[in-house]
């Protein structure tokens, strides 16, 4: 560990927002997910989910496709390669932060 305190200042702020990290986690584990599934899993309102999906799409992290299932409109979301790479980096940064924090806590406790 270095001499600095653990920090999350370098993480991707688009992903770091809890609702967006949940959305990306779901999409990283599936081929695609429709709007209603994401809404149910995230427990977001339609408006909030729409805003978060738009921000992820603007960043290039997801692709949104509007189709129809019969006569019913359907919105499908997929994570892009860019989104998958960004989410993996984010996960590694969080893991490192947790490990560094644990090491710092252990060294503080052992110094008592």
C-alpha positions, 0 to 999 in steps of 0.5 A: 500500500502507498503512503496515501489514504485510500481514495475513490476520486479516480472512479468513473462518476457516471458509473459510481452513482448507485442506480447506474452501477446496479443497472450496469451490473444487471446488464453485464450479467445478461445479454439484454434486459427490457425496461420493465425488468430493469425497473422491477430490479432497480425499484426506480420510477419510470422517470428516474430509470429513463434518466439513468439509462439516458446518461449511460447511453450518452456515455456510450456504456449501453445501447437502447433499442426500441422495438415491439413485441407484437403490438406492445412497445418494448425497450431493450437495453444492452451493455456495450463493449465500452460499458463492459470495459468501464464497469470492469475497471470500476469494479477493480477500483472498488476492490482495490479501495476496499483492500487498501482500506482493510490494510489501513485499518489493520495497520491502525489496529495493530499499532494500538 
